Amino acid sequence: MKRVLWVLLACLLVFTGCKNKTKRPLLPNVSGKAGEVLVVIERAQWEAELGVSIRESLAMDTPYLAQREPLFSLSNVTPGNFGNMFKMHRNLLLVNINPQNATNGVVYKNNVWAQPQAVVQINAADDAQALSLFKEASVNVAEFFEQSERDRIIANAKLYEERALQAPVEKVTGGILHFPSGYRCRKYTDDFVWIADEKQYTNQTVLVYKYPVSGPDVFTLAKIIEARNAIMKENVPGPVEGSYMTTTTAQEPTTRSLRYHGRDFMETRGFWEVQGDFMGGPFVSHSFYSPDGKDVIVLEAFVFAPRYDKRQYLRQVESLLYSFEWKKDEK
């Protein structure tokens, strides 16, 4: 009897294992470098107006970088050469032009042939419709690939997290950020935290701070920069005595209102510089209300990498701002 029970149990385990494998097929890891998008398109269409529009949108200059760097690095392959090797790419834009398509439009998919993979497919009856569809969806397409890049960075941060860095952020904001290994806390007060990954020639930094709400217009560009400059002068000294970080006046910052995972915030982009020295670089910040509405909380990322292109360094550290989440007891 015991032998029969053991046989039945073994069969049950085998059946369950097979069933789970059927439901959740394992996908290989994606290939390609961070920030790359592979465009699958016929050569004639890539060289025509459709290809020009794709390049103008996805390979436009990344805003607020000292050097010209494309938003994404694009490469292309024809549908006939789109084999298994290319199907593993991290970001795919598939252009499917066929008058016999059942439905036409722009489709967004994840993890089709690999993981974590982002796939956008444009289904159109002809070249003119494909161009119209892409132009209408170009901003969403770029943001879909951008968010996919952020999600990969955040997943890696959580996998190799410096969990001790959650505590100072929580004490200032009531929420947490997820930092990967290599980041260290340089300064911590009741209303300011300085966390950085500093290497010989690069510096990726996150600043977390708060200040009291002073009126109804706290999220105007002027008020955000005024508060930023005051806090930087007090908390972020430069390498020379008497020097300090500030916001450059050579190019005015910009702001835009965003919503992410149910949280509204004002994004600010610009350049920082050190008053009294020759350091500088790009920064991006997220400003939003504290849960009680009494303070403005700011999450800021900046980069100093004078020897290198900065697109990927900024994308990496900016992505960490999107990992912010309120602690459960604050919701």
Salt bridges, closest charged atoms under 4 A:
GLU36 OE1 - HIS89 NE2 3.39
GLU49 OE2 - LYS135 NZ 3.62
ASP61 OD2 - ARG68 NE 3.01
GLU143 OE2 - ARG150 NH1 2.85
GLU146 OE2 - ARG315 NE 2.76
GLU149 OE2 - ARG90 NE 3.17
GLU149 OE2 - ARG152 NH1 3.14
GLU161 OE1 - ARG163 NH1 3.75
GLU161 OE2 - HIS178 ND1 2.81
GLU162 OE2 - ARG184 NH1 2.96
ASP197 OD2 - LYS199 NZ 2.82
GLU198 OE2 - ARG186 NH1 2.77
ASP264 OD2 - ARG259 NH1 2.75
GLU267 OE1 - ARG256 NE 2.86
GLU267 OE1 - ARG269 NE 3.36
GLU300 OE2 - ARG228 NH2 2.70
GLU318 OE2 - ARG269 NH2 2.57
GLU325 OE2 - HIS178 NE2 2.51
